[in-house]
Amino acid sequence: MMNRRTLLGSGLAASAALLARAKQVAAQAHTGHGTAQGAARSFAAPVGTGTLTKGRAVAGESYTPVVMPNGRTLPFEQKNGWKIFHLVAEPVTHEIAPGLTIEAWGYNGGTPGPLIECVEGDKVRIYVTNKLPEPTTVHWHGMLVPAGMDGVAGLTQKAIPVGETYKYELTMTEAGTFMYHPHFDEMVQIALGMVGMIVVHPRRPEARRVRDYALMAHEWLIPIGAKRPDPLAMSDFNVLTFNHKAFPGTEPLVAEQGDLVRIRIGNLGPMDHHPIHLHGYHFDVTATDAGPIPKSARWPENTVLVPVGGVRVIELRADNLGDWALHCHMTHHVMNQMGHDVPNLIGANTRGLDARVGRIVPGYMTMGSTGMGDMHEMDLPDNSISMLGGQGPFGLIDMGGMFTILKVRKQLSGDKDPGWYEHPAGTVAGKASADELARDGIKV
Ligand SMILES: [Cu+2]
């Protein structure tokens, strides 16, 4: 249950009242079962699934497979000089982070769609079966394709009717990072999760060891307690994701000292551009969804703005060991649900408010008068995630949403999440001693 003492004196009143109501409803629905509905969930540290460093090696191909953290790669067959893929558009159930599961739309049993990976020059045939309750198409975003393969309903093809399978034939004329999404009822289908990435590898193999990652940024409005994202949202998104996971649900990226790390960041979210920021490194933006940026035109960056409908590829050399935050720098995009649309009571005197409001709304709890860093301690209604993130080695990581971690180690053993970084002695910020303050003339 909530720790009321640590939360006293603050006041996200509307949200707290909503929580109290949600708790009442849940309690009524479960009377007699003895379950503590709405009890605060534990915040597990993010743990990888063991697929972090290796993609799928493909017979006859020499590229390093791209890893889509929390994601999948679409299998294919080779027949008569074609690579044959099959995408199935369908409703799916998807976990955003432990505690929050949604009814979304996606491809092949999940969302986002699986990564389509192939090689420059490939002839690719992609069958698309429509198991949605309405027509759809697939548009190959950024790719140079014949007009009739461009997937725009009404303009270049008939929308794929419910239950039918259409065929797209594409020649991968250039290497690069592209995306796919429907071009029928775009607002609804994209908002419900129908997005995916495409990587076309150069025919010439890379000269060095590469850790190659794909991250798709997305944003959702998921009303507290609801399972269906609201596709009508324009500005009030409350769940921000990488590969449709909100921290602490995001798998970390890993690299070994000396690796070239390439991160392909796509954005097919409905409305927002995302300034994606990486700690511990300066990186180059090396490509967009229109191909590589000439070396002479690159400049170093800490933050790359990934526009809606765009891809930015960043590269860095993994030479700074540690656990490094990789996140959107819009502060509302590193929060989860519950942190939006609440009154600002920072600095307000809310003493006695709990007792008074509690007479009308049982279980009422005010929060946030000393800031909002303690919001993770709120009780949560069913099917929701805390406004803040997960447990780290030094306590709460108070960011959620579009946040993940790049873990760089001297050596990695196997393909698993290596755990938290072990800092060399004397390299972690800590409390200053009286001697140190005196030595340096700091008066506090
Ligand atoms: Cu953002």
Boltz pocket constraint, residues with backbone or C-beta under 6 A from the ligand:
constraints:
  - pocket:
      binder: B
      contacts: [[A, 240], [A, 272], [A, 273], [A, 274], [A, 275], [A, 328], [A, 329], [A, 330], [A, 333], [A, 402]]
      max_distance: 6.0
